[in-house]
Structure formats: C-alpha cells, structure tokens
Amino acid sequence: MRQGIHIFLISKFGEVMNIETISSILKKNAWCNMEICGFHKNDLIVKGCLEITDQDYFIELKFGNATYINAPLSWTIDTTDSCIFTVTDKSTISKELPEFQKYFHLGGLYLFSFLAEFFSSKEWVYIVADSVEYKMIK
C-alpha cells in the first residue's frame, strides 16, 4: 500500500518539522541502511531500506535546496540508539563559530544530522538544506 507524501518545512514563518516522525519510522526496523540516490535541481534524495544490496526501499527523504553534504554514499543507522536524526536551526549557531562557516557558507537554513554506524565507530553525517519531505515507498 502506497502512502502519501508528508512534507515538513521549517521556515521563518513558524512551520514546525517533526523529526520524531521520521525517526520513529526508521526505528520500526532493527536497523536501517540509508543511501544517497540522487541530486536534482538542488534537491538531495536519500532512501532507506533494510538491506542495501536488494535496494528494497521503504522510505524516501527529499532535502530541498541542499547546499552541503558530509556523508558517505550509504550508511547504516543503529535504530536502537535513542537519537538517530536531528535538526539544528541555522539561527541557533553563532556566526562567529567555525561550524557556522563550515555548514552554512553556501546557504541553507537547517543542519540535518544522522547518527551513522560504521565498523568500529558511530559518527554523525550532515546535510544542510532548507527543508525535508518524506514519503513511504511501501
């Protein structure tokens, strides 16, 4: 059964994004493999599945007007971690901090972060964009 597209925009106009909704969808699985699947007209497409080799995706995330990516092409999320997906508003980071210039030098409103699990460590991967949409593929 295919569900509709869910759009969560965070903007200056007071719209609120529900990161917990996306996190809870990912956490319904024992783990989740995420893969960067495309970049079109400044929109970054990331899809999630249980097994990256069969590419049987169950969720698609579209990061609108993406301006910065610090992530491998694919990564695994340990869904048992308490915090696996976060967002930081650009306005909450001091312009004097090096992080501000690193992440927002090309624009973008929000820093989206995934906690990725690698062979011997867990590290955050980052995407800067103006918005995120998700849709269930299955």
N, C-alpha and C positions, 0 to 999 in steps of 0.2 A: 504494500500500500504506500503510495507516494503522498507525502505531506507537503503543505505549502511552504513558501519561503518566509522566514522570520527575519525581519530587519530591525536591527538595534543601532540607532545612530546616537552618538554622543555629540552634542553640539553646544554652542554658546547659547542656544535658545532654550536650554533646560531639558532636553530629551535625555533620558537615562538609559544606559545599557545594562543588560542583565548578564554579566559574566557568569554568574552562578548557573544560569540556564544552560549555557554551552558546556560548562564544567560538568554539570550533572548528566548531560547526555553522554559525554566522554566516559564518565565514571560508571556508567551502566555496564561497561565491559571490564574484563580482567586487566586489560592493557589497551593501548591504542597506538597504532602507527600512523603518523602524520606525514604527508608528502606534499611538497610544493609541486603543483600540477600545471600551473600556467601563470602568465603575466600578460594582460591585455588591456590597453588603454589605461595604464596606471593602476589597474585592479589586480591584486595578487590572489590566486586561487590555491587554497590548501585543502586537501581532502584527508579524511580519516578512515581507517579500516583496521580490522584485526590482524590481517596478515598481508604485509606489503607485497609479497610475491604473487598473490592472486588478485590484488587490487579490487577487492570486493568492498568498495567504499560505502559507508553508511551516512556520512556527513560531509558537507561541503561548506567551507568558510570562504567568504569573499571579503578581502580587506580593500576598502575603497580608497583610492588615491594613495597607495602605498609609496613611501618615499625612502624607506630604509629597511634593510633586511640583514639580520645577523643570525643565520640559521643554516644548517646543512640542508641538502635537498630532501632528506627524510630523517625522521627521528621517532623515537618511542617515548610514550608517556606512561609512567607507572601510575595508574589510576587510583592506587591505594594511598598516595600522598594526599595530605589534606588540602594543599593549594597547588593546582596544576596549570591554571590560566588566570592571568591578572591583567589589569589595565591601569595605566597611570596617565593622568591628565597633564598635558604639557604645562599648563598654568601653575601646577604644583611644584615644578622644578625650577630652582633659581637659575636665571640666565648666566650667572657667574660660574656655575658648576661646569666642569668639563663634560659631564654627561649630557647637559643641555645641547652643547655644540655637536657632540658626537651623534646624538639621536635625531635632533631636530634641525640640523643645518640646512636641509633641503625642504623643510616644511613638515607638515603633518601635525595632527592635533593630539594623538594618543600613542602611547608606547604599550603595545600588547606583548605579553611575555608568556611563554610556555615553559614549564619545567620538563626538560628532556632528560631521558635516562640513556647514558652511554655505557660502554663495557665496564668501566671502573669508576664512574662518577655520574653525578647529576649536575646539569648546568642549565641556566636559563637561555632560551633563544628569543630573539627580539624582532618585532615587526612594528614599524611606525606607519600609521595610516590615519585617515580621517574618520573611518567607520568600519564596522564589520557586520556582515549579514551571514546567516547560516540557513541551510536547508537540509532536510533529511532526504537522503537519496533512496533509502529503503524504508 
